[in-house]
Amino acid sequence: MALTYGKPLQAHTTPIPGVLLVDLPVHGDNRGWFKENWQRAKMLEIGLPDFGPVQNNISFNDAVGTTRGIHAEPWDKFISVAFGSVFGAWVDLRAGESFGTVFTAELDASTAIFVPKGVGNSYQTLEPNTAYTYLVNAHWSPEAQGDYTFVNLADEDAAIEWPIPLERAELSDKDRLHPRLAEVARLVDGA
């Protein structure tokens, strides 16, 4: 995936309420490139919420086809890619009319996404040595994992068209065993 230089900073709405796809200006020359990955005043100006990040995480992925998710954690996330590119998939797991809505997009260093609490996040690497980075507004802890909601990456109702078929992708055993969306719907709705 070729990195796009010179895009203006702007946010785009998606079919999932609160999920915003963000174009990030990347400036490059013979030495490489530079971007402001998060600049609070500018992000607020284009419509992102003032979500108060407290932790920055990086997930490094060696192989093409590394696939992680679908996880909805108890915090908001601002996600970008420092190196490489990913196919991202997001599923609304919040109770309400948009429950089960799916949005997909490719992310590279010139693109980011804001994902609110309750929206399942997943991605598949499209290049080797991909570094996926995200800001969150709550600290991770082992206890917080009890507040996660999960959906199976191969869920038939979500019907995510992964660029690399899941049978050829690198997945964790835990991600292979997550429940289907229909099971999650019962949990979220309290039935």
C-alpha positions in Angstrom: 0.0 0.0 0.0 1.5 3.3 -1.0 1.5 6.0 1.6 -0.5 9.1 0.6 1.2 12.4 1.2 -0.4 15.9 1.5 -3.9 15.0 2.6 -5.5 17.7 4.7 -6.5 16.8 8.3 -10.2 15.9 8.2 -12.6 13.5 9.9 -15.2 11.4 8.0 -18.3 9.9 9.6 -19.0 6.1 9.1 -22.1 4.0 9.3 -21.3 3.3 13.0 -22.3 6.3 15.2 -19.3 7.9 16.8 -16.7 6.0 14.7 -14.7 8.6 12.8 -12.2 7.9 10.0 -9.4 10.5 10.0 -7.1 11.7 7.2 -3.7 12.6 8.7 -1.3 14.9 6.8 2.0 13.2 6.2 5.0 15.2 5.1 7.9 13.3 3.4 11.2 13.9 1.7 14.3 11.9 0.9 14.8 11.2 4.7 11.4 9.6 5.3 8.2 11.1 6.6 6.7 13.0 9.6 3.1 13.3 10.9 1.3 14.7 13.9 -0.4 11.5 15.0 -2.5 13.2 17.7 -2.7 17.0 18.2 -5.6 17.7 20.6 -6.6 21.2 19.5 -6.6 20.2 15.8 -8.5 17.0 16.4 -11.2 18.8 18.4 -11.5 21.4 15.6 -12.3 18.6 13.1 -14.9 17.0 15.3 -13.2 14.3 17.4 -14.3 14.2 21.0 -12.0 15.4 23.8 -11.6 11.8 25.1 -8.6 12.4 27.4 -6.0 9.7 26.4 -4.0 8.3 29.3 -2.1 5.4 27.7 -0.4 4.7 24.3 -0.1 1.1 23.1 1.7 -0.4 20.2 1.1 -3.8 18.7 3.9 -5.1 16.4 3.0 -7.8 13.9 5.7 -9.7 12.1 3.7 -11.4 9.3 1.2 -10.4 6.7 -2.2 -11.8 7.6 -1.8 -11.4 11.4 -5.5 -10.9 12.5 -6.6 -9.6 15.9 -10.0 -9.0 17.4 -13.0 -8.5 17.4 -12.7 -6.9 20.9 -14.8 -4.1 22.4 -12.9 -2.8 25.4 -14.2 -0.5 28.1 -12.5 2.6 26.7 -12.4 4.8 23.7 -9.5 4.4 21.2 -7.7 6.5 18.7 -5.9 4.1 16.3 -3.3 4.7 13.7 -0.4 2.8 12.0 3.2 3.8 12.5 4.6 1.4 9.9 2.9 -0.9 7.3 -0.8 -1.1 6.7 -3.9 -2.9 8.0 -7.4 -3.8 6.9 -9.5 -2.7 9.9 -13.0 -4.0 10.7 -15.3 -2.4 13.4 -18.6 -3.8 14.7 -21.0 -1.9 16.8 -21.7 -4.0 19.9 -23.6 -1.3 21.8 -27.3 -2.0 22.5 -29.5 0.0 20.1 -30.5 0.4 16.5 -26.9 0.3 15.2 -26.0 -3.0 16.9 -24.2 -5.3 14.5 -23.3 -2.5 12.0 -20.0 -3.2 10.4 -17.5 -0.7 8.9 -14.2 -1.6 7.2 -11.3 0.5 5.9 -7.6 0.2 5.2 -5.3 2.2 7.5 -1.7 3.3 6.9 0.3 6.1 8.4 -1.9 8.7 6.7 -5.2 7.4 8.1 -6.5 7.0 11.7 -9.8 6.0 13.3 -11.6 7.0 16.5 -13.4 4.1 18.0 -15.8 4.7 21.0 -16.3 2.4 23.9 -18.5 -0.6 23.0 -17.5 -0.8 19.3 -15.6 -4.0 18.5 -12.2 -3.4 16.9 -10.2 -5.8 14.7 -7.5 -5.7 12.1 -5.5 -7.8 9.7 -2.0 -6.8 8.6 -1.4 -6.2 4.9 2.4 -5.8 5.1 5.1 -7.5 7.2 6.5 -5.7 10.2 3.4 -3.6 10.8 3.2 -1.4 13.9 -0.3 -0.6 15.0 -0.6 2.1 17.7 -3.5 3.3 19.7 -4.3 5.9 22.4 -6.9 4.9 25.1 -8.6 6.9 27.8 -8.4 4.2 30.6 -5.5 2.1 31.8 -5.3 -1.5 30.9 -5.5 -4.0 33.7 -6.2 -7.7 34.0 -9.4 -6.9 35.7 -10.6 -4.8 32.8 -10.7 -7.8 30.6 -13.9 -8.9 32.4 -15.6 -5.9 30.8 -14.6 -6.8 27.2 -17.2 -7.9 24.6 -16.0 -10.3 21.9 -17.2 -11.4 18.5 -15.9 -14.2 16.3 -13.8 -12.9 13.4 -15.6 -15.4 11.1 -19.1 -14.4 12.2 -21.6 -15.0 9.4 -23.8 -12.1 10.3 -21.0 -9.6 10.5 -19.8 -11.1 7.1 -16.4 -9.3 7.1 -14.6 -9.9 3.8 -11.0 -10.3 5.1 -8.4 -9.7 2.4 -6.5 -12.8 3.6 -9.0 -15.7 4.3 -9.0 -16.5 8.0 -8.0 -20.1 7.3 -4.7 -18.7 6.0 -4.3 -15.9 8.6 -2.4 -15.9 11.8 -4.9 -15.9 14.7 -4.8 -16.5 18.4 -6.6 -19.5 19.8 -8.7 -17.1 22.0 -9.9 -15.1 18.9 -10.9 -18.3 17.1 -13.2 -19.2 20.0 -15.1 -15.9 20.5 -18.9 -16.1 20.3 -21.1 -15.3 17.3 -22.9 -12.0 17.0 -26.2 -13.6 17.8 -24.9 -14.8 21.2 -23.4 -11.4 21.9 -26.8 -9.7 21.1 -28.4 -11.7 23.9 -25.7 -10.7 26.3 -25.7 -7.0 25.4 -29.5 -6.8 25.5 -29.6 -8.7 28.9 -31.7 -11.6 27.5 
